[in-house]
Amino acid sequence: MRLLKVATCNLNQWAMDFDCNLKNIKESIAKAKEAGAVIRLGPELEITGYGCEDHFLELDTVTHAWDCLKEILLGDWTDGILCSFGMPVIKGSERYNCQVLCLNRKIIMIRPKMWLANDGNYRELRWFTAWKQNDQLVDFHLPNEVSKAINQDSVPFGYAFIQFLDTAVAAEVCEELFTPIPPHAELALNGVEVFMNASGSHHQLRKLDLRLRAFIGATHTRGGVYMYSNHQGCDGGRLYYDGCSCIIVNGEVVAQGSQFSLKDVEVVIAQVDLDAVASLRGSISSFQEQASCKTTVSSVAVPYNLCQPFNLQMSLSSPLKINYHSPEEEIAFGPGCWLWDYLRRSGASGFLLPLSGGADSSSVAAIVGCMCQLVVKEIANGDEQVKADAIRIGHYTNGQFPTDSKEFAKRIFYTVFMGSENSSEATRQRAKVLADEIGSWHLDVSIDGVISALLSLFQTLTGKRPRYKVDGGSNIENLGLQNIQARIRMVLAFMLASLLPWVHNKSGFYLVLGSSNVDEGLRGYLTKYDCSSADINPIGSISKQDLRAFLRWAAIHLGYLSLAEVEAAPPTAELEPIRSNYSQLDEVDMGMTYEELSVYGRLRKIFRCGPVSMFENLCYKWGSRLTPSQVADKVKHFFKYYSINRHKMTILTPSYHAESYSPEDNRFDLRQFLYNARWPYQFRKIDQLVRN
């Protein structure tokens, strides 16, 4: 037997915080060595943080990364353990996203990324060049300070694997795994047995299965040990990197890290037998035949043994049942962990949420409640970093720390119901009961006086006073009166967030939380600069349908029983007067259901449909219950309001990314915000198809 102990890790890095990142890297190496591992893999660009974006264009960022690597190499961190570190490297005029492989205080080789992620949330081609000389290994001259410090002038640079005395090891960086012809296929034929995938993969609802299937498939038919390392947490932007570092042997998962956690460092260990890899490959005739005529990949020879022989004191890691979270759990834990990272790193003392008693704001409140529960649980489990952060944020003194989630919520979470004459007693009560269940410091305020003052000012200026539609007013008056209420709530929320800590003799400020969902953003069913405008929004790319399922789950599993009543209530903005013959309902206002909105959103973004192809697809999907003319009307109605309201996406609160059809304008869904909302050419084509 050739026994090999390997370690991969989830690291909660922070873009451009080199002290934080270096501390986590060292801790992960220490844990790997303590466990007896001889290979340690960290996530992609771990030294700088993955989300540096245009900071990658600064020479300082690359220089600081080399300084950090030099500090690691000057210590005993790499003694007896092969370590793969992710960092940017400049060679000549090009900047590369690299894995630097080190052993015994020397750099063995530098492996530049060959296929860059450049879609969805990723823009790697903006900052990096893909390595294209796959058939050659070149010399890279180390920066002078590094060269002198470690007494090494140059290092092999390019696409290659490391040939040890007893096995072969290679890197495959993130996106490369998902390309049509991934490097691991060719590397396996060249005898590589251990693959190290350093990744920066973000959370998206229902996405983990795709990732794990790729790891399993990489070694199922060709054998091998596949190591995967990922970031975990919010490193400074809209994404939550969801960890789940794992180790796969011959298509079976033998070790899996957490997907959602408040830990800064989590190390995953596995003990594997490389003879099992050789045995599987030797049993597959087609593998043998293809290996006999393979394209040769360059290698770097290292006269060093990684493996140990048969030893009864060393047990092998057995296949595990893969741990998947339900979408409802993902909504609770992903945004909950993201909020904690944002809170502890922003310098804020807590959150303030305008709580209406409706599904969206109640979902946000439940996620904050879940965050508080996670914090208390991690402290009880002995996490000193979470404990220190919680003591600082919650202003605990005299050795006290959070032991009860409701008590902790009272310290860091304000909720405020901003009622008007149009608010119902039912929503007011739902907000109060939920706040009590979570433990937030709850306020109930009427905004009618401020609305009346603004309308009196308007009347003084113009001589006119607008009326609601139900009272005989026009659509323009009706919309204007609704917008006044919504924008007053936004102003009041920010005022309270900055001044309430002062009122209660606390230092710092509170972050305002938004609560508009992805479907409302897509349709534009929100007021520009209303109470959906905030510092951050944990549900901004989650659909209404998923949120309602989450509310049902949270009522039971988080212990907030009132959420069942919230979920059962029909969605309403409560911005118009309630009359015996009229009650404002979201889906009536929008002219479409939330279920339909999800379908439109997926076709528009995921399947890249314009109006005409969306009409054609929906004729098949809805043809059994709707005529082509009815489908055409629905598609036109959606695109009309989508295009009219697209400008609102430019000012949306930064939102946790969770859904593949998010309309977020910052970098995920890049489209113009000024449209011809009549879509004359496209709608004419649809009309022709209907007539035919």
N, C-alpha and C positions, 0 to 999 in steps of 0.2 A: 504494500500500500504506500501511496504518497499522500500523507496527511498534510493539509494546508489550512491554517486558520486565518480568516480574512475579516476585515472590519469595514463597514460603510457607515455613513452617518447622515442624520438630519441636522443642519445648522441654521440657527436663526440669525442670519447676518443682517447688517444694516448698511445700505449703500453709502460709500464714502466715509464710514466710521472705521478706520483701520485699526484702532485700538480694540474696539469691540470684536471685530472680525478675527484679529490675531489671537485674542484671548480664547475665543470659541474654538479656533483651529487647534491651538495648543492643548486645550482640554480634551478635544476629541482624540488627538494622538495619544495623550496620556492614558485615556480610557482604553484605547485599542491595544496599547502596549501592555497595560495591566492585565488585559484578558488573554495576552499571549499571541495576538495577531501579528502576522509578518507582512500584511498588505493593509494599508489604510487609504480609503478613497473618500475625498470630499467633493462637495457640489461644484458646479460650473462657476467660474469667476468668483470663487469663495473669498479670495483675499480682498477684492475691491467691493464685493457685493454685486449681484447680477444687475440690479436696476439703476446703475449709474447713468445710463443713457448718454446725453451729450457730454457728461464729465469724462467719458472715455476718450473724447477728442482732445482732452487736456494732457499735455506731457506730464504734468504733476501726478496724475492718476497712475500712470505707468511707472514713474519713478518711485512713488510710495509703495507700489506693489513689490518692486524689486527690493526695497529696503526691508519690507516685512519678510520676504522670502530669505533674505540674507540673515535676518535675526533668527529665523528657524534653523537655518543650516549651521550657524555658529554654535548653537546649543546641541544637546544630545537627542533632540527630538526625532531625528531620522536614523538614529543608531539601531541597526538590526531590523528595520521596518521600511518597506517600499511605500513611499507616500506620493500621492498624486494631488497636486495643488492647482487650482484654477486661477488664472490671471491673464491680463492683456500683455502682449509682448510686441514691441516694434522691431521689425527686421528690415533694414534698408529704409524704404519709404512707406512700407505697408505696416498696418497694425493688425495683429492676429489675436483671436480668442484661443488661448492655449491651455493645455494641461502640461505642467512641469513635473516630471517624474524624478524623485530624489531618493537616494539610499546612502546611508553612512556618510552624511554631511557633504555629499556630492550630487550634482545634477546629472542624471543618467541620460536623459533626452528631453526634448521639448516637442510636444505633439500639437501642431496647429489644427484647428477645426476646419474640416474640408467642405462641409455643407452647412450653411448658416440658416437659422430660423428667420424668416422674413415675411410672415403673414400673421393675421390676427393681432395679438398684442406684441408681436416681436418685430424689431427693426434692426437686426444685427448687421445687415449690409450697410446701414447708415454709419456704423462705427468700425466695422471690421472688414477685412478682405478674406475670402475663402482661399485656403491653400490648394493650389491646382497642380503642383508638381508631384503628383502621387507616385511617380516612378523613380524619384530620387530623394536621397537623404543628404542634406547639406550641412556645412559647419556654421554654427552661430557663435559669434564672439560675444562673450558675456560683458555687461557693463563693467567699467574699470573697477568701481568700488566693490562689486560683487566678486569679480575675478581675483582681486588682491585678497579679499577677506577669506575666500574658500580655497585659494591657491588652485584655480582652474580657469584656463583661458577660454576654451570653447566647448561646445556641446553639440551632438547631432540634433538636427532640426528637420522635421518633416513627418511623413507617413511611414511608420515602421512599428515593429513590436520589439519587446525586450526578450532576448533568449537567455534564460538562466540555465544553470547546469542541469536542473531537474524539471523545468517547465517553461512555457512561454506565456508572456503577459502582454496585453495590448489595451490601448484606450479607444473607446468609441464615444464621441462627445454628443450627448443630448439628441439633437435633430438628426444626426447621422443614422441613428437606429431606425428612423421612420422614413428613410429615403427608399425609392424603388429597389435599388441595389445597395443594401447596407454594407459597410466595411466588414462586419463580423462574418459574413458568408465567406469572403475571400480569406480573411485571417484564419478562420477555422481550418480551411484547406491547407494553410501554411503551418499548421500545428499549434496555433495559439489555443490555450486551454482556459485562460482566465481573461475575461473582458471587463473593463472598468468604464462604466458610463457615468460621467459627471454631468449633472443636469440642473436646469433652472426651470422647472415645470410648475405652472400655476394651477390652482384649483379651479375646477369648473364642475357644475353639477353633473353627476353621472359620467364623469370622464375617466375615473381611475381604472375602470375595467379595460379601456382601450390601451392604456399604458402597460398594464400587467400582461395583457395578451401578447403585446409586442415582445416583452422580456421573455415570456415563456416560449413563444415561437422561435426566438433567436437561438435557443439551445435544445428545443424539442427534437428536431430532425437532424441536427449536426453536433449535438453534445456541447458541453462546456459549462463553465461557472460564470454566471453573469452577475456582476455587482452593479448596483444602482444607488447613487447618492443624489440627494436633492436638498434644496433650500427648504426651510419651513418658517412661515411667518410673513409679516409685512415688512419689507425691507425699505419702505419709503414711498410706495406708490399705491395704485389701485389694486394690485394683485396680491393674493395670498398664496404663497408657495406651500404646497400641502405635503411635503415630506414623503412619507411612505417609502423610505429607503429600504431596499430588499436585496436578497441574495437568492439566485435561482441556480439549481444544478440539474442539468439534463431535462429541462422543461418543468421542474417541480420547485415551488417556492419553499425554501428551508429556513428563511428568516425574513421577518417583515417588521419595519418600524411603524410608528404611529403616523396617521394622516393629519390629525389635528392635536396640537399639544402646546402648552405654554413653556415647555422646556427650551432653553437656548441651545443645548447640546444633547443629542441622543445618538448613541453608538449601537449599531446592530452587528452582532458577531455570528459567524458560522464556521463550523469545522467540517471540511469537505475532503473527500478522497478523489484525487485526480485520476487514479487508476479506473474509477467508474466512468470518467469521460473517455479515456483511451479505449476501454472495453466497448462502450456504446459505438464509438466511431468505427472500431474494428469489425463490428457486427453488421454494418450497413454497406452493402456492396457498392451502391451508387456513390457513397461518400469516398470509398477507396478509389474508385475509377476516376472521379473528378479531381481528387487530390493528386493523382498520378500525372495529370496534365494541367496543373494549376498555373496561374500567373504568380511569379515569385514576388513576394513583398519583402522590402528591406528589413533588416533586423540589427539590433545593437546587442552585442554579446557582453554578458556580465558574468564573470566566474564566481558565482555565488549560489548556494543552495537555499531555497525557500521552504522546501518540504521536510517533513519528518517521517521516519518509518513507522510501521505498525507499533502501536502502543496502547495497551488495554486501559491506561489511565486517561486516554483521550477519546471521548465519545463523539460519534458523528452526528451532525445535525439532521434531523428527520424532516420529511415533507410536512408542511403545515396546511391547514385549511385557511385560505385567504380571507382576510378580514375586510369586508366591505361595509360602509355606512349607508343607511337609507338616505334618500334625498332630504328627508325631514331632519335627520341628524346632521347632514352636511350643512344645512341652512343654520342650524343652531351653533355648531362647533366652528365652522369656517369663519363666518363673520364675527363670532364671539372672540376667537383668538386674534383675528385681525384688529378688532377694536382694542383689545388689551395692549397689543404692540403699539398701536397708534397713541393710546392714552399714555403709556409709560414713557414713550420717546418724545412726545410733543411738549412735555412740561406742563400739561393741563392737570387740573385737580379733579376732573370728572366730566360728566356729560349732562347736557340739558336737552330734553325731548318735548316738543309740543305733542301732547298725547290727546288725540281726539276721541278715542274710544272706538275707532274704526279698525279695520283689519291691518292696514299698512303700519300705522304708528304703533299699534299693539304688538305687531310682529317685531318691530325694532325694540320696543320695551322688553319683550321676552328674550331677545338676543342679548341685551345688556344684562338681564337677570341671569341668563345662562353663563355669561362671562363671569359674573360675580360668583356663581356656583363653582365654576372651574378654578377660579383663583383660590377659594377656600379649600377646595379639594387638593390642589397642588401643594398648598402650604401644609395641610395635614399629612401629605405624603413626603414632606421633608424638603421641598424645593426652596432653598435659601434665597435664590435670586427673585423668585415670585414673591416671597415673603418680604424681602427688602423693598421691592417696588411697591407692594401694597401698603406697607407701613408709611412710606414717603407720600404716596398719593392720597391715602386716607387720613393723613396727619395723626397717626397713632403715636402715643408717648408712653413713657414709663414701662417699656417692655411689652406693651400690648400689641396685638396683631389680629387680623380678621380670623374669626372662628365660626361666624355665622353669615351666610350670604345676604340675608335681609339687613342685618346690621351694617355690613359693608356697603350695600346699595344705598342705605340712608346717608352715608358719608360722601358718596361719589356720584350720585344720580338724582337729578331734579327732573320731575315731570310736571307739566303745566297744561291744564285744560283751559283753552282760550275760548270761552263761550260767547255766543252772540244771541240775539233774539231768534235766530234761525236754528239754534242748537236744540236738540231734544234732551229731555231729562234722561232718556235711556242711555245715550252716549255719554252724558256727564257721569252717570252712575257706573257705567262700564269702565271708564277711565279711572275713577276713584278706587273701585274694587281691585282692578289689576295693579294699580300703584301700591295698594296695601299688600297684595300678595307678593309682589317683587321686593317691596321695602323701600321704594324711592321716596324722596322728600317731595310731596305732591302739593301743588298749588292749583287753585280754581279761581279764575279771574274772568270778569265780563269785559268785553272790548267795545260794547255798544256806545259808551261815552266818547271814546276816541273816534269811532265811526261818525257819530253825530257831529262832532266838532269839525271833522274834515268836510262833511257834507254842507255844514253851515258856511264854512269858508268858501267852498265851491259856489254856493248860492250867492254869497256876497260878491264874488268875482263875476258871475255870469247871469245872475237873476233867475237861474233855473235849479230845480232839485230833481234828480233822477228818481225813477220809480222801478220797482221790480215788475217783471213780465206779468205775474199773477195779479198785480195791482193796476195793470193797464199800460205799463211801460214798454218801450221798444226793446229789441234784442241788444242794442248798443247800451242802453241804460242798464239792462239786466246784467250784462257781462261786467260793466264798469263797477256796479255795486258789489258783485262777487269778488272782483279783483281787489277792491279796497280792503275787504275783510282779510283776504289771504295775505296781502302785503303788510298789513298792520301786524299780523301774527309773526311775520318774519322779523320785523323791526323789534317787536316786544321780546321775541326769543333771544335775539342777540344782546339786547339790553339786560335781560335777566341773567344771561350766561356770564356777562362781565361783572355785574354788580351784586348778584346774590352771594358769592363768596365773601365779598366785603361786608354785606349785611350780617353774615354769620361769623365774622371775624376769622375767615379763612384766607390764606394766601392763594395766589394764582387765579386762574380763570377756568371756565367750563367750555367744552366743545359742544356746539349745537349739532344735533343729529337730524338728518333729513329722513323722509319716509315715503318717497314716491317710488313706485315699482317700475319694472322694465316696460310693461305694457302701456302704462300711462305716459312714459317718456316717448315711446314709439308713436303713439297717437297724438302726443302733445296735450294730453288731458291734464294740464296743470297750469297754474298762473306763473308767468315769468317773474322771478324774485318773490315767490310766496314762501310759505313755511316749509316748502320742499327745498328751498335754498338754505344751505347749512354749511358746516365745516366739512362733514363727511356723511355718507349715506350707506349703511350696511346692506340695504335691500334694493339698491338702484338698478341692479340687473337680474332681479329675481321676478318671475312671473306671478301674477295674481293667483293662478291656480296652485302653484307650488306653495305660495304663502298660506293659502287657506288649508292646504294639507299640513303645513308646518304648525299652524295654530291648533289643529285637532291633535297633533302629536304632542305639542308642548303642554296642552291642557293636562295631559296624563303624565308625561315623562319629566316635565320640569315642575309640575305641581301647581301650575297657574290655572286653576279650574275655570275661571271666568272667561278664558280664551275660547271655550266651546261656544259660549253665548255670543262672543264677538264674531266668530266665524259664521254663525248661523244668521247674523243680521245682514240684510241687503246692503251692498256698498252705496254710500251716499256722501256727497261733499258737504251737505248741510249749509249751503251758502245762499239758498233761497228760502223765503218764508214757507212754513208748513201750513197747508190749508186742508180742509176736510176733503176737497176734491183734487188735491195736488200734493205730491211728495217727490222731491228731487231724487232721482236714482242715477248712478254713474252710467250704467249700460244704456239707459234711455237717452241720457245726455250725449253719449258718444255715438249713438247710432250703430253700435256693434257690441257684441258680448266680449268678455275677457277671453273666452275660449277661442273665438274667432281671431282676436288680436294676436294670440300666440301662434296661430296658424299663419297669419299674414307675416308676422315677424320672422318666423323660421324660413318661409319661402323667400322673403325679401333678402335676408342676410345669408343664411346657411346655403340655400339653393340658388342664390344669385338671380332671382326672378325680377324682371321689370313688370310693368302692368300687364302686358300682353301674355307673357309666359305664365304669370300668376293666374290670369284668367283661364288659360288652357289647363293648367294643373288642377285648378279648383272645379272646373267642369267635370273632370273625372272623379275628384274626391267627393264633391257635393251633388253630383249629377242625379243621384237617386232621390233627392228631396228638393232640389232647386232647378229651375229652368236656366238655360244659358243667359237669358236676359236678367234674371234675378242675380246670378253670379256676377254678371257684368256690373250691375248697380252696386253690389257690395265692394267689388275691387275698386271701382271708380271712387266710391265714398272713402275708402281707406286711403288711397293715394292722394286724394284731395286734401284730407286733413293731415296726413303725414307730411306733405310738402309745405302746407301752410304753416305748420308748427315746427318744422325742422330747425328753425333759428333758435328754438329754446334749448336744443342740445348743446349749443356752444357755451351755455352758462350753467349746465347741470352741475350740481354738487358732485365732487369726486366720489365715485361709488365703488364699492367692492365688486370686482368682476366675478360673476358666477354663471352667466348664461351666454350661449354661443350666438344668440341673436340680439345682444345688447346694442342699442343705438348710440352708445357713448361716442362723442365726437372727438375726444382727445387723441386717440390713436387706434382704437379698435374698429370703428365704423366711419371711414373717411369719405365723406360725401359733401357736396355743397349745401349751403343753407338758404340759398335763394333759388326758388323754383318757379317755373310757370305752372301754377297749381291746376291749370285746366288740362295739362298734358294733351294738347290737341292732336298731335300725331298718333300717340299711343292709344288714346281713347277712341279715335276714329278707326284704328285697326281692330280694336275690340268690337266696335259696332258692326264692322264688316263681317267678323267671324260669327257674331250673333245672327246676322241676317242669313248667312250661308248655312 
